[in-house]
Every structure is written in C-alpha cells, then in structure tokens.
Amino acid sequence: MLARAFLLGIQALRRATAPAGQNSLTSRRNEAEVVTSRVNHVGKTFFCSNTNATSNDRSSDSEAKISVTFIDKDGEEKLVKVPIGMSMLEAAHENDVELEGACEGSLACSTCHVIVTDVDYYNKLEDPVDEENDMLDLAFGLTETSRLGCQVIASPELDGIRLALPSATRNFAVDGYVAKSH
C-alpha cells in the first residue's frame, strides 16, 4: 500500500510540474493538494499510528511489573516490584538488595547466585545454559533450585517468585567489596 501511494505521488507530482500547456495551473495545484493530503494520511496511518501503538505497547510493557521477594541471609524479606524483562540481578541492585554480581551479568562468576524457594516457580524458568551451569558449579550453597540472578528474567508467570540469597558468595574481589548499582 505504501509503495502504491509513493508511485501515485510521483505520478501526480510529474503531472503537477508538467509544462503549463499540458495542465492548467489550477488543476496542478488541486492535484498537488490531493497528493499532499494522501501522503499525510498514509504517513499518519502507517507510521504514526504504528509507531505510537508500538511505543504505547513498549511503555505498557515497561510499566508492567511483577512482585519479587528477596530473602537475605538473615531471613529478612524485601518485596520489590520488578519490570517485565529485567533480570533479578538488576532488580536487586536497583532496590538495594545485597546481591553482588561481580561480573555484571556476563556469566563469568557465581556471585549473583539465588535460590528459588518454590519448585513451581523454578520449573517456570527457562533451562539454564551450559555457561550458567558451569558458574553454578562454583556457587556457595548450591541447591536443586539454584540459579544466577542475572539469568532470571522477570516475566508475568514469575509474579510472586521468592528468591533466597545464600549466606556467602565465592568471589575473587577484595574483602569488604560492596556491589554498586548499575
């Protein structure tokens, strides 16, 4: 449809700019106005509407959040709202949860190790990739429902998930290191 409108526009512009003997000036102006009107309509229909719908969809997706409870090593719980598509590592950093993430989510450490407390939620997660399993092998306090927080991505089916933080991590960083929010 857009290609057709483009071709019609080119044809109309050629007629509108043709030598005066072939078309009257009034006719060319009217045709140019019609072409402009059609191009504006097509542009609004195909570009503005779709772009606005997409950006509205994106903003509603980015506003959609799930509830996640982080349980620290002392058993204290912190309920946070996490936008769909955000990793639990990012969510922890944005909400002052002490989840280290030394490699910043690049699957090069196990310091964002979390334990999914409910097997039903664990089963809703995608299977871990080999690199994640390799890093989990190095994690302190590994369990059957252990995952790396950088690989657990918020999705609607995870609403209500509870993640326990292990009592320690294995890291090569200097003692006293505090993770910074990204």
N, C-alpha and C positions, 0 to 999 in steps of 0.2 A: 504494500500500500504506500509506504513511504517512497519507494523508488518511482511508483506511478505518479505521485504528487510532484516529485522532483522533475520528472520528464514533462509533465503538464506545465509546470512553472517555467521551464526552459523554453518550451514552445510558445507560451504566452508572452514571455519576455522578448523572444525573437520577433513576434508579431508586433508587440508594442514598440519596439525600436526600429521597425522596418521604415524605409523611406516614406515621407509624407504622402506621396502619390498612391501608395498601396493601401493605406489605412487613414481614416480621419483621426485628428488629434483627440477628439472626444472619445472615440471608440478605444484608442490606445490607452487613455487614462483610465477608462472604466475597466478595461481588461487588466491593467496593472493593479488596480484596487482589488479586483476579484482574486488575482493571484496572491497578493499580499494577504488578503483575508484567509484564503485557503491555506497558505503556508503557515500563518499564525495558528490556525485551527489545528492543522496537522501537528505542528510543533508542540502545542499545548496538549494534544491528545496523546501523542507518542512519547514526548519527552517529559513534560512537566508532570502529567498525571502519573506515569510510571515511576518517574524519579521520586515524586512526592510519596507515592504509595510505598516504594521501596524504603525511602528514608523513614517514613512513618512505621513501616514494619520493623526496621532496624531499631528505631527508638523504642518501640514497644517491646522488642526482644531484649534490648539492653536494660529496660526498666523491669522486665520480668525477673523476679528473684526467688530463690529458694531459701528455706531455713536450714542452717547447718549448725550443729552444736559441736564445739571443740571441747574436749575434756583434757585438762592439763595433767601433768604428772602427779599433782597433789589431789586430783579428783574434782577440782573446781571446774564448773561448766560455764561456757560462754556461748550464748546463742547469737549468731550473726546472720544477716541477710546477704546472700551471695548472688550476683547477677549471673544469669544463664551464660555459659561459655567461659566463665572464669575458672582458673584452676584453684584448688584448695590452698595451694601454697600462696598464691596471690591474695586470696581472701584472708588468709591468716595474717599476712604482712599488713594488709590494709586495715585490719581490725585489732592490731597489737596482740596477736596470739603468738606465743614464742615457738614458732616453727622455723627452724634455721634456713634451710635451702641454700647451702653454701655455693652450689654450682649454678644457682639462679635458674633452675628448671631445665638444665641441659642434659639430664640423665648421666651425670658424671659423679654423683655421690648418693648417699642414702640419708642425708640429714633432714629431709622433709618426710621421713617415714611416718605414716599414720596407720592406725589400726581401726578398721571399720568395725564398729561394735555389733552390728546386726548383719547376720549372714544374708538375709534377704536383700539388703542394700548392696552388699558385696557382690551378689550374683547379678545385680543390675548393671554393674560396671563392665566396660569392655575388658576383654582379657589383656593382661599385661604383655607388652612386647618383650622380646628377649633381653634388650638392654635394661629394661626396668627390673626384670627378674635377676639379672646379674648384679645390679646395685642392691636389690633387696637382700641378696645373699650376704651382703656386708652389714646389713642393718642390725642395730642393737634391739633385742627383744622381739625378734621376728615371730609372727603368728600366721595362722592359716588365712587370716583376713587382712594381712598387711599390704599396704600399697604405698607408693610415693605420692605425696600431696601434689606434686607438680603434674602428675599424670591423671589425677582425679578431676574431671571437668564437670562443673555444675550443669545439670540438665533437669528438666521438670520431674523425671521419675526419681531423682535423688532428694526431692524435697523431704526434709525431716531427718536426713542422714546424721549420724553421730560418729565423730572421729576422735579417738583417744590418741594422745601423744605419748610416746614411750618415755620412760623415766630418764633416758640418756640417749645420746647420739654418738656415732663414731665419726670424728672429723679431724682433719689434719690442721685445722686452724689453731691459732694461739689460744691458750686458756683465757677465759673472760670475754671471748668474742661474742658480740651481740649482733644478730642479723638486722640489717637495715631494710626498711620498706622500699620497694622499687617503684 
